[in-house]
Amino acid sequence: MPPRFAYWTLLIDNGPTAFRARDAADLLPTLNQLKRKNPNVVLKWFSGGRLWDSPEAATEARRRRPGPAVEKRGPAWRPGGKHADPRDRFRKKKDGPRAERVSRPVSSAPRPLPRGPLSRRPLPRRSGPPKGRGGPRRTK
């Protein structure tokens, strides 16, 4: 049984017309009448959203369905202008001055304390109530 939307149709100058029929014999008188005025009238089979020369050509094309579509674009393809992964700018670089810091082995020994006059100064101790809103209020 043919598909639901499969029929013979007439094309005038490769343009669609409203002439349709299940059997080609039904359209032959109309085809001959139209050929008197326009020599570019063709009878075609419409099936599967395409025009064919015959129903056999349509069924033959369905049998020879192409395999899975091969992606023509490579894995690096991205939509947009540069076709580069926009996340690349956030990835760490393997070369340059930063690589030297990252690639240095980390030792487990404690770091020595910094030396100099500022490193030995003790932190100032505060005495008395805290300053600001939380302190005691003065009365006059």
Contacts in CASP RR format, 6 or more apart in sequence:
PFRMAT RR
TARGET T0000
AUTHOR 0000-0000-0000
METHOD contacts of the structure
MODEL  1
MPPRFAYWTLLIDNGPTAFRARDAADLLPTLNQLKRKNPNVVLKWFSGGR
LWDSPEAATEARRRRPGPAVEKRGPAWRPGGKHADPRDRFRKKKDGPRAE
RVSRPVSSAPRPLPRGPLSRRPLPRRSGPPKGRGGPRRTK
2 47 0 8 1.000
2 55 0 8 1.000
3 47 0 8 1.000
3 48 0 8 1.000
5 46 0 8 1.000
5 47 0 8 1.000
5 48 0 8 1.000
5 49 0 8 1.000
6 45 0 8 1.000
6 46 0 8 1.000
6 47 0 8 1.000
6 48 0 8 1.000
6 55 0 8 1.000
6 58 0 8 1.000
7 20 0 8 1.000
7 21 0 8 1.000
7 22 0 8 1.000
7 45 0 8 1.000
7 46 0 8 1.000
8 20 0 8 1.000
8 21 0 8 1.000
8 22 0 8 1.000
8 23 0 8 1.000
8 24 0 8 1.000
8 26 0 8 1.000
8 27 0 8 1.000
8 43 0 8 1.000
8 44 0 8 1.000
8 45 0 8 1.000
8 46 0 8 1.000
9 16 0 8 1.000
9 17 0 8 1.000
9 19 0 8 1.000
9 20 0 8 1.000
9 27 0 8 1.000
9 43 0 8 1.000
9 44 0 8 1.000
9 45 0 8 1.000
9 46 0 8 1.000
9 51 0 8 1.000
10 17 0 8 1.000
10 19 0 8 1.000
10 27 0 8 1.000
10 30 0 8 1.000
10 31 0 8 1.000
10 34 0 8 1.000
10 41 0 8 1.000
10 42 0 8 1.000
10 43 0 8 1.000
10 44 0 8 1.000
11 17 0 8 1.000
11 41 0 8 1.000
11 42 0 8 1.000
11 43 0 8 1.000
11 44 0 8 1.000
11 51 0 8 1.000
12 34 0 8 1.000
12 38 0 8 1.000
12 40 0 8 1.000
12 41 0 8 1.000
13 38 0 8 1.000
13 40 0 8 1.000
14 40 0 8 1.000
14 42 0 8 1.000
19 27 0 8 1.000
19 30 0 8 1.000
20 27 0 8 1.000
20 46 0 8 1.000
21 27 0 8 1.000
24 43 0 8 1.000
27 43 0 8 1.000
28 43 0 8 1.000
31 41 0 8 1.000
31 43 0 8 1.000
34 41 0 8 1.000
35 41 0 8 1.000
44 51 0 8 1.000
44 52 0 8 1.000
44 53 0 8 1.000
45 51 0 8 1.000
45 52 0 8 1.000
45 53 0 8 1.000
45 54 0 8 1.000
45 55 0 8 1.000
45 57 0 8 1.000
45 58 0 8 1.000
46 52 0 8 1.000
47 55 0 8 1.000
47 58 0 8 1.000
48 58 0 8 1.000
50 58 0 8 1.000
52 58 0 8 1.000
52 61 0 8 1.000
76 83 0 8 1.000
76 84 0 8 1.000
76 85 0 8 1.000
77 83 0 8 1.000
78 84 0 8 1.000
78 85 0 8 1.000
78 86 0 8 1.000
92 98 0 8 1.000
92 102 0 8 1.000
93 99 0 8 1.000
113 119 0 8 1.000
129 135 0 8 1.000
129 136 0 8 1.000
END
